[in-house]
Amino acid sequence: MSIGVPVIMAWARLEGQSLGLYDTSYGTSLMLVGTVAVIAIAILQAARWARALESRDAAEFERDRFFDLSLDLLVVMGIDGRFRRVNQAWVDLFGYLAAEVEGRPWTDFVHPEDLERSVKEAGRSKVGREPVQRFVNRYRRRDGTYRWLEWSSQTAPDQSATFAVARDITKRRRQEDRRARERRSLLSDNESLTEQAGRDPLTGLHNRRYFDSAVERLERAWASLPPEDRPPVALVVFDLEHFGDLNKRYGHQLGDTVLQAFARILEARFRDGDLIVRDGGEEFVAKRAGRNQVVGL
């Protein structure tokens, strides 16, 4: 422009003089003023371009600073599923150099047990163009251990890249797993205590407390069925005769052995689904539901 403008202005001056529009001194002044104006405009435009370039560079610099200084794990992946860029937080957590990760498929790092559902989630997001939100899987570190990550990601509208952010939730996940194990253990202990509370410690049969609860449940179930669907129920009561005399003559230890032996006989004669109860002392109750009510001792 610095060369072309003076040339154009000189041509315009000569043309104006040849047509008699103005004399030489006026044409020269006009050429100089025009040239200065055009050069000033060019300088202003160049300054605007310089400021725009400087602003763009500053924005890129801030963006790169945010990417590298973020405490979250920031990742850019290509549409081919390969890492394009990872930030410093990723490098610090997983122990890989950025160059060792960039260019490799993300599937190389996913725990084998999480791979299928991770691929399915990525495919769903790609096809439906829906963002991934709070998706959890495990990623392998350089030392071979795994960390639990919670992902959020969005694919660019032109599907040129996927931008993702992940958070390390390993500590939280371990706490949740520990609490889940504690809950399972507590439930198991409660079930065991409940079962023990409903058992006779001598014979191992259910006790009267359990029997009363079972009868209540049976009555509710019975009432909920139409009459034609109600199965027959039989209750058999056993009382060992002269058991008191046995205890007095031979002692309670032998009496306990007799009670235990009789309990085993009842268990052998009744079905698994039947209820056998030591009602107290030498009395026993058996409940049988079904069409076949015959019990042979």
For each residue, the residues with C-beta under 8 A, 3 or more apart:
1: 4 5 38 39 42
2: 5 6 39 42
3: 6 7
4: 1 7 8
5: 1 2 8 9 34 35 38 39 42
6: 2 3 9 10 31 35
7: 3 4 10 11
8: 4 5 11 12
9: 5 6 12 13 31 34 35 38
10: 6 7 13 14 31
11: 7 8 14 15
12: 8 9 15 16 30 31 34
13: 9 10 16 17 27 28 30 31
14: 10 11 17 18 27
15: 11 12 18 19
16: 12 13 19 21 22 27 30
17: 13 14 20 21 22 23 24 27
18: 14 15
19: 15 16
20: 17
21: 16 17
22: 16 17 26 27 30
23: 17 26 27
24: 17 27 28
25: 28 29
26: 22 23 29 30
27: 13 14 16 17 22 23 24 30 31
28: 13 24 25 31 32
29: 25 26 32 33
30: 12 13 16 22 26 27 33 34
31: 6 9 10 12 13 27 28 34 35
32: 28 29 35 36
33: 29 30 36 37
34: 5 9 12 30 31 37 38
35: 5 6 9 31 32 38 39
36: 32 33 39 40
37: 33 34 40 41
38: 1 5 9 34 35 41 42
39: 1 2 5 35 36 42 43
40: 36 37 43 44
41: 37 38 44 45
42: 1 2 5 38 39 45 46
43: 39 40 46 47
44: 40 41 47 48
45: 41 42 48 49
46: 42 43 49 50
47: 43 44 50 51
48: 44 45 51 52
49: 45 46 52 53
50: 46 47 53 54
51: 47 48 54 55
52: 48 49 55 56
53: 49 50 56 57
54: 50 51 57 58
55: 51 52 58 59
56: 52 53 59 60
57: 53 54 60 61
58: 54 55 61 62
59: 55 56 62 63
60: 56 57 63 64
61: 57 58 64 65
62: 58 59 65 66
63: 59 60 66 67
64: 60 61 67 68
65: 61 62 68 69
66: 62 63 69 70
67: 63 64 70 74 85 87
68: 64 65 87 88
69: 65 66 88
70: 66 67 74 87 89
71: 89
72: 89 165 166 167
73: 86 87 89 90 93 149 165 166 167 168
74: 67 70 86 87 89 90 163 164 165
75: 83 85 86 87 90 163 164 165 166
76: 83 84 85 86 161 162 163 164
77: 81 82 83 84 106 161 162 164
78: 81 82 83 84 160 161 162
79: 126 155 159 160 161 162
80: 105
81: 77 78 105 106 107 122
82: 77 78 102 103 104 105 106
83: 75 76 77 78 86 101 102 103 104 105 106
84: 76 77 78 102 161
85: 67 75 76 98 102
86: 73 74 75 76 83 90 91 98 101 102
87: 67 68 70 73 74 75 90 91
88: 68 69 91 92
89: 70 71 72 73 74 92 93
90: 73 74 75 86 87 93 94 96 98 101
91: 86 87 88 94 95 96 97 98 101
92: 88 89
93: 73 89 90 141 147 168
94: 90 91 101 109 139 140 141 142 147
95: 91 141 142 143
96: 90 91 100 101 142
97: 91 100 101
98: 85 86 90 91 101 102
99: 102
100: 96 97 104
101: 83 86 90 91 94 96 97 98 104 109
102: 82 83 84 85 86 98 99
103: 82 83
104: 82 83 100 101 108 109
105: 80 81 82 83 108
106: 77 81 82 83 109 110
107: 81 110 115 118 119
108: 104 105
109: 94 101 104 106 139 140
110: 106 107 114 115 118 137 138 139 140
111: 114 115 137 138 139 140 146
112: 115
113: 138
114: 110 111 117 118 137 138
115: 107 110 111 112 118 119
116: 119 120
117: 114 120 121 137
118: 107 110 114 115 121 122 135 137
119: 107 115 116 122 123
120: 116 117 123 124
121: 117 118 124 125 132 135
122: 81 118 119 125 126 132
123: 119 120 126 127
124: 120 121 127 128 130
125: 121 122 128 129 130 131 132 153 155 162
126: 79 122 123 129 155 159 162
127: 123 124
128: 124 125
129: 125 126 155 157 159
130: 124 125
131: 125 152 153 154
132: 121 122 125 135 151 152 153 154 164
133: 152
134: 150 151 152
135: 118 121 132 150 151 152
136: 148 149 150 151 169 173
137: 110 111 114 117 118 148 149 151
138: 110 111 113 114 146 147 148 149
139: 94 109 110 111 146 147 149
140: 94 109 110 111 144 145 146
141: 93 94 95 144 145 146 147
142: 94 95 96
143: 95
144: 140 141
145: 140 141
146: 111 138 139 140 141
147: 93 94 138 139 141 168 170
148: 136 137 138 168 169 170 172 173
149: 73 136 137 138 139 166 167 168 169
150: 134 135 136 166 167 169
151: 132 134 135 136 137 164 165 166
152: 131 132 133 134 135 164 165 166
153: 125 131 132 162 163 164 165
154: 131 132 162 163 164
155: 79 125 126 129 159 161 162 163
156: 159 160 161 162 163
157: 129
158:
159: 79 126 129 155 156
160: 78 79 156
161: 76 77 78 79 84 155 156
162: 76 77 78 79 125 126 153 154 155 156
163: 74 75 76 153 154 155 156
164: 74 75 76 77 132 151 152 153 154
165: 72 73 74 75 151 152 153
166: 72 73 75 149 150 151 152
167: 72 73 149 150
168: 73 93 147 148 149 171
169: 136 148 149 150 172 173
170: 147 148 173 174
171: 168 174 175
172: 148 169 175 176
173: 136 148 169 170 176 177
174: 170 171 177 178
175: 171 172 178 179
176: 172 173 179 180
177: 173 174 180 181
178: 174 175 181 182
179: 175 176 182 183
180: 176 177 183 184
181: 177 178 184 185
182: 178 179 185 186
183: 179 180 186 187
184: 180 181 187 188
185: 181 182 188 189
186: 182 183 189 190
187: 183 184 190 191
188: 184 185 191 192
189: 185 186 192 193
190: 186 187 193 194
191: 187 188 194 195
192: 188 189 195 196
193: 189 190 196 197
194: 190 191 197 198
195: 191 192 198 199
196: 192 193 199
197: 193 194 209
198: 194 195 206 207 209 210 213
199: 195 196 204 205 206 207 210
200: 203 204 205 206 207 278
201: 204
202: 256 259 260 278
203: 200 259 260 263 278
204: 199 200 201 263
205: 199 200 263 266 267 276 277 278 284
206: 198 199 200 210 211 214 275 276 277 278
207: 198 199 200 210 211 277 278
208: 211 212 277 278 279 280
209: 197 198 212 213
210: 198 199 206 207 213 214 277
211: 206 207 208 214 215 275 277 279 285 287
212: 208 209 215 216
213: 198 209 210 216 217
214: 206 210 211 217 218 275 287
215: 211 212 218 219
216: 212 213 219 220
217: 213 214 220 221
218: 214 215 221 222 233 287
219: 215 216 222 223
220: 216 217 223 224
221: 217 218 224 225
222: 218 219 225 230 233
223: 219 220
224: 220 221
225: 221 222 229 230
226: 229 230
227: 230
228:
229: 225 226
230: 222 225 226 227
231: 289 290 291
232: 289 290 291 293
233: 218 222 287 288 289
234: 287 288 289 293 295
235: 285 286 287
236: 285 286 287 288 295
237: 279 283 284 285
238: 262 266 283 284 285 286
239: 282 283 284
240: 243 258 259 262 282 283
241:
242: 245 246
243: 240 246 247 255 258 281 282
244: 247 248 282
245: 242 248 249
246: 242 243 249 250 254 255 258
247: 243 244 250 251 252 254 255
248: 244 245
249: 245 246
250: 246 247 254 255
251: 247 254 255
252: 247 255 256
253: 256 257
254: 246 247 250 251 257 258
255: 243 246 247 250 251 252 258 259
256: 202 252 253 259 260
257: 253 254 260 261
258: 240 243 246 254 255 261 262
259: 202 203 240 255 256 262 263 278 282
260: 202 203 256 257 263 264
261: 257 258 264 265
262: 238 240 258 259 265 266 284
263: 203 204 205 259 260 266 267 276 278 284
264: 260 261 267 268
265: 261 262 268 269 297
266: 205 238 262 263 269 270 276 284 286
267: 205 263 264 270 276
268: 264 265
269: 265 266 295 296 297
270: 266 267 274 276 286 288 295
271: 274 288
272:
273: 289 290
274: 270 271 286 287 288 289
275: 206 211 214 286 287
276: 205 206 263 266 267 270 284 285 286
277: 205 206 207 208 210 211 284 285 286 287
278: 200 202 203 205 206 207 208 259 263 283 284
279: 208 211 237 283 284 285
280: 208 283
281: 243
282: 239 240 243 244 259
283: 237 238 239 240 278 279 280
284: 205 237 238 239 262 263 266 276 277 278 279
285: 211 235 236 237 238 276 277 279
286: 235 236 238 266 270 274 275 276 277 295
287: 211 214 218 233 234 235 236 274 275 277
288: 233 234 236 270 271 274 293 295
289: 231 232 233 234 273 274
290: 231 232 273 293
291: 231 232
292:
293: 232 234 288 290
294:
295: 234 236 269 270 286 288
296: 269
297: 265 269
